Amino acid sequence: MELRKATIEETETAMLLLKESAEWLKSIRSNQWSDVLQGEDKHGLADAVARGEVFFFYNSKNHLVGMVAAWKNPTEWDRLLWKTVGFNKEACYLHRVIIRPAYRGKSYGTELLSALKLEFSGEVSELRLDCLASNQKLKQFYEKNGFTNSGSSSDSNGNLFELFLFELTNQS
């Protein structure tokens, strides 16, 4: 398994992975990430690739199985959702955590989170992420992988999200 920073030349690949995941979400009747299918990306993935904040995740056969965006500076989205919990200057905010549909159910999600914990250990004190409060399966997945539910918060449209963090300083 390998976590590699996406290069500017790989921006289109990152956008294709995002669209592929948004289409999969739509196929299971979720409107999450529907902005992507409308030609928008409210998290600015292309800009994140240019800043070196997007990582591709490859399996042992060097197949691209996933992707994640990792921001050390909170975005407006993060500031909105995490304001009740507070901010940690040494946190990394994870967004667009993706395992490609063909690779789901094969433990790659757990391996991706483990690779991120290793990648950012010593750089930041915690990893933070959010998910829709209605997504029970994803909430259980994050908790199973050592993330602590830190509460819930609403976006500007009133959608409820659960907030999760993983403290890297407590790793043994």
CORSULDA-V155685 format. One line per field, one symbol per residue. phi: phi as a letter, one per 30 degrees, with the letter a starting at -180 (. if undefined). Layout:
phi->???
This chain:
phi->.bcbddcedceddddddddeddddeddciccdideddcicbdcidddddddiccbcccddcicdcaaacbcdcddeeddddcdddjccdccbccbhdbceedcdibidddddddddddecdjcbcacbabaedddeddddddddcidcdckbacddcidcbccbbbdddcdc
